[in-house]
Amino acid sequence: MAKIFISYSRNDKEKVNDLSEDLVLLGHTVWFDQHLEGGQTWWDEIIAQILGTNYFVFILSQYSINSVACKKEFQYAVDLNKTIIPIQISGKNVPINLLPQELSTLQIVPYNSENKNSILRIAKIFFETVPTTKLPDNLPKPPEIPISYLGGIATEIDSSESLPFEKQSAFFIDIKKSLSDPLLENDAFTLLSRLRSRRDIFATIADEIDTLLISEKSKTETILDKTKKKTITINNNNYNVKKSTSILLGSIFVFLVVLILLTGMFKGSTYFSTKTKVSERNIQVEELLIPMLNQKLRPPSGQNNIYVSYLTFMDPTTGTSLLQTEVGSLLDNAISDALTFSNQTYNYIKHNEPGHIIKNTDNNMNTLVNITFDPNLTKGEKISKIINILMKPNNVDIILTGQYIDKGNTIDVRPLVIVASEQKVVTKVAQIKKDQFICNDQYVKTLCQDAHEEIAKLVKELLEAL
């Protein structure tokens, strides 16, 4: 399937996560910047991803059309003759007449993660639209990193020369526009404060700045106040214990399960023929778990154990499971070993406990596959059906499964964790070179060390994103 690059504003990240998950379930490889940190390395990675993509998706919202970075990404995609698909995720109408000409003439696709017709439209547009497969012979010059024009304004604001009303007014308007760009927001507020502190500031402009600064301060205090109310400090034997909501605790636990299972899955081999290999692997896993151990995690309130079942990976290109296949067996053995280790370390994690088992059988795999790849169901409906048909009747809290796609020279590995209590799916994608995925270890096929390193990076990104 296709490689998709998503250009978006950080304000829309939650909806972009939903869109990405739906596109992944449709069999596509999706890349979007999940850190938005800035800097030349960050920008170089974005440029490289745009160059290698088949489809450039521009997330249309009131935030993205004001984002300097989004504008530069879009223009570069235009210069490369990339196939561009604008997707509107906001309920608010975006003024079409104010869009760049190359964007306003394209068909805009609305998206709603809970609307099956919306997801079908998304699937249809990618099926019918011809992807970009070739770059121009003469590559255009990549855009410069989006360093803000605020730098020039800052120089004049900090100068000792007098600023007339017209300049102060123009600076205020430009800085105010920057507040809608996540990459510039903090700098813009800093610059507003510096403009406000000038001795020659005009009263009308000062009042406008004060209104914005007071509004921002009030917003921050409201967030802090809500955070404080959600945390109750209890004095117990001179320890301060934070009481979090069960949802938060459940989310942290999911992170732990993913970390244990996926690290075990790809830590260099699928199973270990000697005690030495098991010992080495346990040490490597423990090194990754040290930060998590300090959090002293426990199961959600009112529940003593967390019941986990594993179902073999699926192949979305064929719509089948990998049960009883060579690759499926390698992944099965790796996960079984990881689950055994996790149970020894955290005795409340129970795998295939009597009365809490979804058996890894043809029938159960067919049920999972049929639901997962049903184009007539929304993501929410799929999760609900999996929970009601597979998880609730078998008293299982978490299903660990995944998707495996052989793309010729590369392998896509997409772990999936389905959490019943939150009706949520957590998924990420790792691309691994095919010749670095499966290795031979003394006549035994295993998962290569390079595969482990790639998955370890994936787990880190997964935890950060969540």
C-alpha positions as CSV (number, residue, x, y, z in Angstrom):
1,M,0.0,0.0,0.0
2,A,1.0,3.7,0.0
3,K,3.2,5.9,2.0
4,I,1.4,8.9,3.4
5,F,2.8,12.1,4.9
6,I,0.4,14.1,7.1
7,S,1.0,17.9,7.5
8,Y,-0.9,19.3,10.4
9,S,-0.9,21.8,13.3
10,R,-0.2,20.5,16.9
11,N,-3.7,21.9,17.9
12,D,-5.2,19.1,15.8
13,K,-3.0,16.2,17.0
14,E,-5.7,14.2,18.7
15,K,-7.8,14.0,15.6
16,V,-4.7,13.4,13.4
17,N,-3.9,10.4,15.7
18,D,-7.4,9.0,14.9
19,L,-6.9,9.5,11.2
20,S,-3.5,7.9,11.3
21,E,-4.8,4.8,13.0
22,D,-7.6,4.5,10.4
23,L,-5.2,4.8,7.5
24,V,-2.9,2.2,9.1
25,L,-5.8,-0.2,9.5
26,L,-6.5,0.4,5.8
27,G,-3.0,-0.9,5.1
28,H,-1.1,2.3,4.5
29,T,2.2,3.5,6.0
30,V,1.7,6.8,7.8
31,W,4.2,9.4,8.9
32,F,3.5,12.6,10.8
33,D,5.7,14.6,13.0
34,Q,4.8,13.6,16.6
35,H,7.3,15.8,18.4
36,L,7.2,19.3,16.8
37,E,10.4,20.2,18.6
38,G,11.9,22.5,15.9
39,G,15.6,22.7,14.9
40,Q,17.4,21.8,11.7
41,T,17.5,18.0,12.4
42,W,13.7,18.1,12.9
43,W,13.2,20.0,9.6
44,D,15.6,17.8,7.6
45,E,13.6,14.7,8.7
46,I,10.3,16.3,7.5
47,I,11.9,17.2,4.1
48,A,13.1,13.6,3.7
49,Q,9.7,12.2,4.6
50,I,8.0,14.5,2.0
51,L,10.4,13.4,-0.6
52,G,9.7,9.7,0.0
53,T,5.9,9.9,0.3
54,N,3.3,8.8,-2.3
55,Y,0.5,11.0,-0.9
56,F,0.8,14.4,0.9
57,V,-2.2,14.8,3.2
58,F,-2.8,18.4,4.3
59,I,-5.0,18.6,7.4
60,L,-7.3,21.5,6.8
61,S,-8.2,23.5,9.9
62,Q,-8.2,27.1,11.2
63,Y,-4.8,26.3,12.8
64,S,-2.9,24.7,9.9
65,I,-3.7,27.5,7.4
66,N,-1.9,29.9,9.8
67,S,1.1,27.6,10.5
68,V,4.3,28.7,8.9
69,A,5.6,25.1,8.9
70,C,2.5,23.7,7.3
71,K,2.6,26.3,4.6
72,K,6.3,25.5,3.8
73,E,5.6,21.7,3.8
74,F,2.6,22.2,1.4
75,Q,4.5,24.4,-1.0
76,Y,7.4,21.9,-1.1
77,A,4.9,19.1,-1.9
78,V,3.5,21.3,-4.7
79,D,7.0,21.9,-6.1
80,L,7.7,18.1,-6.1
81,N,4.4,17.4,-7.9
82,K,3.2,15.2,-5.1
83,T,-0.3,13.9,-5.0
84,I,-2.0,16.2,-2.5
85,I,-5.2,15.2,-0.6
86,P,-6.7,17.9,1.7
87,I,-8.6,16.4,4.6
88,Q,-10.8,18.6,6.8
89,I,-11.0,17.4,10.4
90,S,-12.5,20.4,12.0
91,G,-16.3,21.0,12.3
92,K,-15.6,24.7,11.6
93,N,-15.7,25.8,8.0
94,V,-12.3,26.9,6.7
95,P,-12.5,29.9,4.3
96,I,-11.8,28.3,0.9
97,N,-11.2,31.7,-0.7
98,L,-8.2,32.3,1.6
99,L,-6.5,29.1,0.7
100,P,-3.6,28.8,-1.7
101,Q,-4.8,28.4,-5.3
102,E,-3.2,24.9,-5.5
103,L,-5.2,23.8,-2.4
104,S,-8.5,25.5,-3.0
105,T,-9.0,23.8,-6.4
106,L,-8.6,20.3,-4.9
107,Q,-11.5,18.1,-3.6
108,I,-11.6,18.5,0.2
109,V,-12.4,15.3,2.1
110,P,-14.2,15.6,5.4
111,Y,-13.2,13.2,8.1
112,N,-14.9,12.0,11.3
113,S,-13.4,9.0,13.1
114,E,-16.8,7.9,14.4
115,N,-18.6,8.1,11.0
116,K,-18.3,5.0,8.9
117,N,-19.3,6.9,5.7
118,S,-16.5,9.3,6.4
119,I,-13.9,6.5,6.7
120,L,-15.3,4.9,3.6
121,R,-14.8,8.2,1.7
122,I,-11.2,8.3,3.0
123,A,-10.6,4.7,1.8
124,K,-12.2,5.5,-1.6
125,I,-10.2,8.7,-2.2
126,F,-6.9,6.9,-1.7
127,F,-8.0,4.0,-3.9
128,E,-9.1,6.3,-6.7
129,T,-6.3,8.9,-6.6
130,V,-3.1,8.1,-8.4
131,P,-0.1,8.2,-6.0
132,T,3.2,9.9,-6.7
133,T,5.8,7.4,-7.8
134,K,8.4,9.5,-9.4
135,L,10.2,12.7,-8.4
136,P,11.0,15.5,-10.9
137,D,14.3,15.2,-12.7
138,N,15.4,18.5,-11.3
139,L,14.6,18.6,-7.7
140,P,13.4,21.9,-6.3
141,K,15.4,23.5,-3.5
142,P,14.0,22.4,-0.1
143,P,12.4,25.2,1.9
144,E,14.5,26.7,4.7
145,I,13.6,25.8,8.2
146,P,10.6,27.9,9.3
147,I,12.5,30.5,11.3
148,S,10.0,33.1,12.3
149,Y,9.9,36.5,10.9
150,L,9.5,37.5,14.5
151,G,13.3,37.7,14.7
152,G,13.3,40.9,12.6
153,I,10.5,42.4,14.7
154,A,12.4,41.6,17.9
155,T,15.4,43.5,16.7
156,E,13.4,46.6,16.1
157,I,11.4,46.2,19.4
158,D,14.7,45.9,21.3
159,S,16.3,48.9,19.6
160,S,16.6,52.3,21.4
161,E,15.1,54.1,18.4
162,S,11.6,55.6,18.7
163,L,8.8,53.5,17.2
164,P,5.9,55.4,15.6
165,F,2.3,54.3,16.2
166,E,2.1,52.8,12.7
167,K,5.1,50.4,13.4
168,Q,3.9,49.5,16.9
169,S,0.5,48.7,15.5
170,A,1.9,46.7,12.6
171,F,4.2,44.7,15.0
172,F,1.3,44.0,17.3
173,I,-0.9,42.6,14.5
174,D,2.0,40.4,13.1
175,I,2.8,39.1,16.6
176,K,-0.9,38.4,17.3
177,K,-1.1,36.3,14.1
178,S,1.8,34.2,15.4
179,L,-0.2,33.1,18.4
180,S,-2.1,30.7,16.3
181,D,1.1,28.8,15.3
182,P,2.2,26.3,17.9
183,L,5.8,26.7,16.9
184,L,5.7,30.5,17.5
185,E,3.2,30.8,20.3
186,N,5.7,31.1,23.2
187,D,8.0,33.4,21.3
188,A,5.1,35.6,20.4
189,F,4.0,36.1,24.0
190,T,7.6,36.9,25.0
191,L,7.7,39.5,22.2
192,L,4.4,41.0,23.3
193,S,5.8,41.5,26.8
194,R,8.9,43.2,25.4
195,L,6.8,45.5,23.2
196,R,4.6,46.3,26.2
197,S,7.7,47.3,28.3
198,R,8.8,50.0,25.8
199,R,8.7,53.5,27.2
200,D,7.2,54.9,24.1
201,I,4.3,52.3,23.8
202,F,1.0,53.9,22.9
203,A,-1.8,53.5,25.4
204,T,-4.2,51.9,22.9
205,I,-1.7,49.2,21.9
206,A,-0.7,48.7,25.5
207,D,-4.3,48.0,26.4
208,E,-4.6,45.4,23.5
209,I,-1.4,43.7,24.7
210,D,-2.6,43.6,28.3
211,T,-5.8,42.0,27.3
212,L,-3.9,39.2,25.5
213,L,-1.4,38.7,28.3
214,I,-4.1,38.6,31.0
215,S,-6.1,36.1,28.9
216,E,-3.1,33.9,28.6
217,K,-2.3,34.1,32.3
218,S,-5.9,33.3,33.2
219,K,-5.8,30.3,30.9
220,T,-2.6,29.0,32.5
221,E,-3.9,29.5,36.0
222,T,-7.1,27.6,35.1
223,I,-5.2,24.7,33.8
224,L,-3.0,24.6,36.9
225,D,-6.0,24.9,39.1
226,K,-7.7,22.0,37.4
227,T,-4.5,19.9,37.7
228,K,-4.3,20.6,41.4
229,K,-7.9,19.6,42.0
230,K,-7.3,16.3,40.3
231,T,-4.4,15.5,42.6
232,I,-5.0,14.9,46.3
233,T,-1.9,14.9,48.5
234,I,-2.1,12.4,51.4
235,N,0.4,12.5,54.3
236,N,1.1,8.9,55.1
237,N,4.3,8.0,57.0
238,N,5.9,11.2,55.7
239,Y,5.3,10.2,52.1
240,N,3.4,12.2,49.6
241,V,1.2,9.9,47.6
242,K,-0.6,11.2,44.5
243,K,-4.0,9.8,43.9
244,S,-4.6,9.6,40.1
245,T,-7.8,8.7,38.3
246,S,-8.2,5.0,37.3
247,I,-8.1,6.1,33.7
248,L,-4.6,7.5,34.1
249,L,-3.4,4.5,36.0
250,G,-4.9,2.2,33.4
251,S,-3.1,4.2,30.6
252,I,0.2,3.9,32.4
253,F,-0.3,0.2,32.8
254,V,-0.9,-0.1,29.1
255,F,2.4,1.6,28.5
256,L,4.1,-1.0,30.8
257,V,2.5,-3.9,29.1
258,V,3.5,-2.6,25.6
259,L,7.0,-2.0,26.8
260,I,7.4,-5.5,28.3
261,L,5.7,-7.4,25.5
262,L,7.2,-5.6,22.5
263,T,10.7,-5.5,24.0
264,G,10.4,-9.2,24.5
265,M,9.1,-9.7,21.0
266,F,12.0,-8.1,19.3
267,K,15.0,-8.4,21.7
268,G,17.2,-10.3,19.3
269,S,15.7,-13.7,19.1
270,T,12.3,-15.4,19.1
271,Y,13.2,-18.1,21.7
272,F,16.2,-19.1,23.7
273,S,17.8,-22.5,23.5
274,T,20.1,-21.9,26.5
275,K,19.8,-20.4,30.0
276,T,22.6,-17.9,29.1
277,K,20.5,-16.3,26.3
278,V,17.5,-16.0,28.6
279,S,19.6,-14.3,31.3
280,E,21.1,-11.9,28.8
281,R,17.7,-11.0,27.4
282,N,16.2,-10.4,30.9
283,I,19.0,-8.0,31.8
284,Q,18.3,-6.1,28.6
285,V,14.6,-5.9,29.3
286,E,15.2,-4.8,32.9
287,E,17.4,-2.0,31.7
288,L,14.5,-0.6,29.8
289,L,12.1,-1.1,32.6
290,I,14.1,0.6,35.4
291,P,12.3,4.0,35.0
292,M,8.9,2.3,35.0
293,L,9.7,0.2,38.2
294,N,10.1,3.4,40.2
295,Q,6.5,4.3,39.6
296,K,5.4,1.2,41.7
297,L,2.5,0.5,39.3
298,R,-0.5,-1.5,40.5
299,P,-3.7,-2.8,38.8
300,P,-6.7,-0.5,38.7
301,S,-8.6,0.1,41.9
302,G,-10.9,-2.8,42.8
303,Q,-9.0,-5.3,40.6
304,N,-6.2,-7.6,41.7
305,N,-4.9,-8.8,38.3
306,I,-4.6,-7.7,34.7
307,Y,-5.6,-10.5,32.3
308,V,-3.8,-10.5,28.9
309,S,-4.3,-12.7,25.9
310,Y,-2.2,-12.7,22.8
311,L,-3.6,-13.4,19.3
312,T,-1.2,-14.0,16.4
313,F,-0.3,-11.1,14.1
314,M,-2.4,-10.4,11.0
315,D,-1.5,-9.6,7.4
316,P,-3.7,-6.7,6.2
317,T,-2.6,-7.1,2.5
318,T,-4.3,-10.6,2.4
319,G,-6.8,-10.0,5.2
320,T,-5.6,-13.2,7.0
321,S,-3.9,-14.2,10.2
322,L,-0.3,-15.5,10.4
323,L,-1.4,-18.4,12.6
324,Q,0.6,-21.6,11.8
325,T,3.0,-19.7,9.4
326,E,6.7,-19.4,9.9
327,V,6.7,-15.7,10.6
328,G,3.7,-16.0,12.9
329,S,5.4,-18.8,14.9
330,L,8.5,-16.6,15.3
331,L,6.4,-13.8,16.7
332,D,4.3,-16.1,18.8
333,N,7.4,-17.6,20.5
334,A,8.9,-14.2,21.2
335,I,5.7,-12.9,22.8
336,S,5.2,-16.0,24.8
337,D,8.7,-15.6,26.3
338,A,8.1,-11.9,27.0
339,L,4.8,-12.7,28.7
340,T,6.4,-15.3,30.9
341,F,9.1,-12.8,32.0
342,S,6.6,-10.1,32.7
343,N,4.5,-12.4,34.9
344,Q,7.6,-13.3,36.9
345,T,8.4,-9.6,37.4
346,Y,4.8,-8.3,38.0
347,N,2.7,-11.1,39.4
348,Y,-0.5,-9.2,38.8
349,I,0.0,-9.5,35.0
350,K,-1.7,-12.8,34.1
351,H,-1.4,-14.4,30.7
352,N,-3.8,-17.2,29.8
353,E,-5.0,-17.5,33.3
354,P,-7.8,-20.1,33.7
355,G,-11.2,-18.4,33.2
356,H,-9.4,-15.4,31.5
357,I,-8.3,-16.8,28.1
358,I,-8.9,-16.0,24.5
359,K,-7.5,-19.1,22.9
360,N,-5.2,-18.5,19.9
361,T,-7.4,-20.6,17.6
362,D,-8.5,-20.4,14.0
363,N,-12.0,-19.4,15.1
364,N,-10.9,-16.6,17.3
365,M,-8.4,-15.4,14.8
366,N,-11.0,-15.4,12.0
367,T,-13.3,-13.3,14.3
368,L,-10.5,-10.8,15.0
369,V,-9.5,-10.6,11.3
370,N,-13.1,-10.2,10.0
371,I,-13.8,-7.4,12.5
372,T,-10.5,-5.6,12.0
373,F,-10.7,-5.5,8.2
374,D,-14.5,-4.9,7.8
375,P,-14.7,-1.7,5.7
376,N,-18.3,-1.1,6.8
377,L,-17.4,-0.6,10.5
378,T,-15.9,2.5,12.1
379,K,-12.9,2.2,14.3
380,G,-15.1,2.6,17.4
381,E,-17.5,-0.1,16.2
382,K,-14.6,-2.4,15.5
383,I,-13.2,-1.9,19.0
384,S,-16.6,-2.4,20.6
385,K,-17.3,-5.6,18.7
386,I,-13.9,-7.1,19.6
387,I,-14.5,-6.3,23.3
388,N,-18.1,-7.6,23.3
389,I,-17.4,-10.8,21.2
390,L,-13.9,-11.8,22.3
391,M,-12.9,-9.9,25.5
392,K,-15.9,-9.7,27.8
393,P,-17.1,-13.3,27.4
394,N,-13.6,-14.5,28.2
395,N,-12.9,-12.0,31.1
396,V,-9.8,-10.5,29.3
397,D,-8.6,-7.0,29.9
398,I,-6.0,-6.6,27.1
399,I,-5.5,-8.2,23.7
400,L,-2.0,-8.0,22.3
401,T,-1.9,-8.6,18.6
402,G,-0.5,-6.8,15.5
403,Q,-0.1,-6.5,11.8
404,Y,2.8,-7.7,9.7
405,I,3.3,-6.5,6.1
406,D,6.0,-7.8,3.7
407,K,6.8,-4.9,1.3
408,G,9.6,-6.7,-0.6
409,N,12.7,-4.9,0.7
410,T,11.2,-3.8,4.0
411,I,8.9,-5.3,6.6
412,D,6.2,-3.2,8.4
413,V,5.6,-4.3,12.0
414,R,2.5,-2.8,13.6
415,P,1.9,-3.9,17.2
416,L,-1.7,-3.4,18.5
417,V,-2.8,-3.3,22.1
418,I,-6.6,-3.3,22.6
419,V,-7.7,-2.1,26.1
420,A,-11.2,-3.1,27.1
421,S,-11.5,-0.6,30.0
422,E,-10.8,2.4,27.8
423,Q,-12.2,1.0,24.5
424,K,-9.0,2.0,23.0
425,V,-6.4,0.7,20.5
426,V,-2.7,1.7,20.7
427,T,-0.7,1.1,17.6
428,K,2.6,2.2,16.0
429,V,4.5,1.3,12.9
430,A,8.1,0.2,12.5
431,Q,9.8,-0.3,9.1
432,I,12.6,-2.8,9.2
433,K,14.8,-3.9,6.3
434,K,13.9,-7.4,5.3
435,D,17.4,-8.7,5.5
436,Q,17.7,-7.4,9.1
437,F,14.4,-8.9,10.3
438,I,15.0,-12.7,10.5
439,C,18.4,-14.2,11.1
440,N,19.8,-17.7,11.6
441,D,21.3,-18.5,15.0
442,Q,22.9,-22.0,15.0
443,Y,20.3,-23.6,12.8
444,V,17.5,-21.7,14.5
445,K,15.6,-18.8,12.9
446,T,15.4,-15.8,15.2
447,L,14.6,-12.1,15.0
448,C,17.7,-10.1,14.3
449,Q,19.3,-7.6,16.6
450,D,18.6,-4.8,14.1
451,A,14.9,-5.6,14.3
452,H,15.1,-5.3,18.1
453,E,16.7,-1.9,17.9
454,E,14.1,-0.6,15.5
455,I,11.3,-1.9,17.7
456,A,12.9,-0.5,20.8
457,K,12.8,2.9,19.1
458,L,9.2,2.3,18.2
459,V,8.3,1.5,21.8
460,K,10.0,4.8,23.0
461,E,8.0,6.8,20.4
462,L,4.8,5.0,21.4
463,L,5.3,5.8,25.1
464,E,6.1,9.4,24.3
465,A,3.1,9.8,22.1
466,L,0.7,8.3,24.7
